[in-house]
């Protein structure tokens, strides 16, 4: 009973964090480990449990997503391909091998989150009138998104932070649209991963459902409430979460 309440509560908090900034796995993944779920299974279960929060959170940002619907096919296709490949890689590779680079990926995401907008302005001024280079840049951004989604399929923790860093680098400015795209991408990645993890029988369904119930409520509630907060405040909160996650994974590693 107590374990169930703890897992539900972790999911509730994680769902809020995922909708506002990303990084809810910092709460839910350790909670699953504390409940006795083995690390690799906890990783797969965390992806399953977080998916409901991603879906409900994306629904909360449906207005922003609909206004930019022409951008969605490329994002969804990258999420499908990357999520599938990343999940397959997890079944083939010991998690410890990849966990060694996670702090560095999170550090990169934090740097992009803080200085990505300035870098985007520089790149735009430098290459705006060169169509050939602009096409190359677009291709590189697509490949980068595919790589980020592959990471998400392999190890879900930190995906939201990395996606926000990518979106900043890609030139997005509206924090609500960025959160919507982040959650939609995370949801598609997670859905593909869940299918593969389920086939590999590495999901702890009971524990995952308890966490999922919490993320479902927390994700939608946060996506609705965050609109009343100034974008500058949300961005500062996101940076604090990103820095905290990065520090944690460096220390834990």
NORKAVEN-V948842 format. One record per residue. N is the residue number from 1. OMEGA is omega in whole degrees, -180 to 180 (* if undefined). Layout:
n=N omega=OMEGA
n=N omega=OMEGA
//
This chain:
n=1 omega=180
n=2 omega=178
n=3 omega=179
n=4 omega=178
n=5 omega=-180
n=6 omega=180
n=7 omega=177
n=8 omega=-180
n=9 omega=177
n=10 omega=177
n=11 omega=179
n=12 omega=179
n=13 omega=180
n=14 omega=178
n=15 omega=177
n=16 omega=-178
n=17 omega=180
n=18 omega=-179
n=19 omega=-176
n=20 omega=-171
n=21 omega=-170
n=22 omega=180
n=23 omega=179
n=24 omega=179
n=25 omega=175
n=26 omega=178
n=27 omega=-171
n=28 omega=-179
n=29 omega=176
n=30 omega=180
n=31 omega=178
n=32 omega=177
n=33 omega=180
n=34 omega=179
n=35 omega=176
n=36 omega=178
n=37 omega=180
n=38 omega=-173
n=39 omega=-178
n=40 omega=177
n=41 omega=177
n=42 omega=178
n=43 omega=179
n=44 omega=180
n=45 omega=178
n=46 omega=176
n=47 omega=178
n=48 omega=-176
n=49 omega=-177
n=50 omega=-173
n=51 omega=-179
n=52 omega=178
n=53 omega=177
n=54 omega=-178
n=55 omega=-179
n=56 omega=178
n=57 omega=178
n=58 omega=177
n=59 omega=178
n=60 omega=179
n=61 omega=-174
n=62 omega=180
n=63 omega=179
n=64 omega=-179
n=65 omega=-179
n=66 omega=179
n=67 omega=-178
n=68 omega=-174
n=69 omega=179
n=70 omega=180
n=71 omega=-170
n=72 omega=-177
n=73 omega=-180
n=74 omega=-180
n=75 omega=-178
n=76 omega=179
n=77 omega=177
n=78 omega=-180
n=79 omega=179
n=80 omega=-178
n=81 omega=-178
n=82 omega=180
n=83 omega=179
n=84 omega=-180
n=85 omega=-179
n=86 omega=178
n=87 omega=178
n=88 omega=179
n=89 omega=179
n=90 omega=179
n=91 omega=-177
n=92 omega=-170
n=93 omega=175
n=94 omega=-177
n=95 omega=-177
n=96 omega=-179
n=97 omega=-178
n=98 omega=-176
n=99 omega=-180
n=100 omega=-178
n=101 omega=-178
n=102 omega=179
n=103 omega=-179
n=104 omega=176
n=105 omega=178
n=106 omega=177
n=107 omega=178
n=108 omega=180
n=109 omega=179
n=110 omega=178
n=111 omega=179
n=112 omega=-179
n=113 omega=-177
n=114 omega=-173
n=115 omega=-177
n=116 omega=-179
n=117 omega=178
n=118 omega=178
n=119 omega=179
n=120 omega=178
n=121 omega=179
n=122 omega=-179
n=123 omega=180
n=124 omega=179
n=125 omega=-175
n=126 omega=-171
n=127 omega=-173
n=128 omega=-175
n=129 omega=179
n=130 omega=-174
n=131 omega=-178
n=132 omega=179
n=133 omega=177
n=134 omega=177
n=135 omega=178
n=136 omega=179
n=137 omega=178
n=138 omega=179
n=139 omega=180
n=140 omega=178
n=141 omega=177
n=142 omega=178
n=143 omega=178
n=144 omega=178
n=145 omega=178
n=146 omega=179
n=147 omega=179
n=148 omega=179
n=149 omega=176
n=150 omega=174
n=151 omega=-178
n=152 omega=177
n=153 omega=-179
n=154 omega=-177
n=155 omega=-169
n=156 omega=-176
n=157 omega=178
n=158 omega=-178
n=159 omega=-179
n=160 omega=179
n=161 omega=-179
n=162 omega=178
n=163 omega=178
n=164 omega=175
n=165 omega=178
n=166 omega=-178
n=167 omega=176
n=168 omega=179
n=169 omega=-178
n=170 omega=173
n=171 omega=178
n=172 omega=-178
n=173 omega=-178
n=174 omega=-175
n=175 omega=180
n=176 omega=175
n=177 omega=179
n=178 omega=179
n=179 omega=177
n=180 omega=178
n=181 omega=178
n=182 omega=-177
n=183 omega=178
n=184 omega=179
n=185 omega=179
n=186 omega=-179
n=187 omega=-179
n=188 omega=177
n=189 omega=-178
n=190 omega=-180
n=191 omega=178
n=192 omega=-180
n=193 omega=-179
n=194 omega=178
n=195 omega=-178
n=196 omega=178
n=197 omega=178
n=198 omega=178
n=199 omega=178
n=200 omega=177
n=201 omega=179
n=202 omega=177
n=203 omega=174
n=204 omega=-168
n=205 omega=-177
n=206 omega=180
n=207 omega=-179
n=208 omega=180
n=209 omega=178
n=210 omega=178
n=211 omega=-179
n=212 omega=179
n=213 omega=179
n=214 omega=-179
n=215 omega=180
n=216 omega=-179
n=217 omega=-178
n=218 omega=-177
n=219 omega=-178
n=220 omega=-179
n=221 omega=-179
n=222 omega=-180
n=223 omega=179
n=224 omega=-175
n=225 omega=-173
n=226 omega=-179
n=227 omega=-177
n=228 omega=-179
n=229 omega=179
n=230 omega=-178
n=231 omega=-179
n=232 omega=179
n=233 omega=179
n=234 omega=-179
n=235 omega=178
n=236 omega=179
n=237 omega=179
n=238 omega=-179
n=239 omega=178
n=240 omega=179
n=241 omega=-179
n=242 omega=-180
n=243 omega=179
n=244 omega=179
n=245 omega=-180
n=246 omega=179
n=247 omega=-179
n=248 omega=-176
n=249 omega=175
n=250 omega=-179
n=251 omega=-179
n=252 omega=-179
n=253 omega=*
//
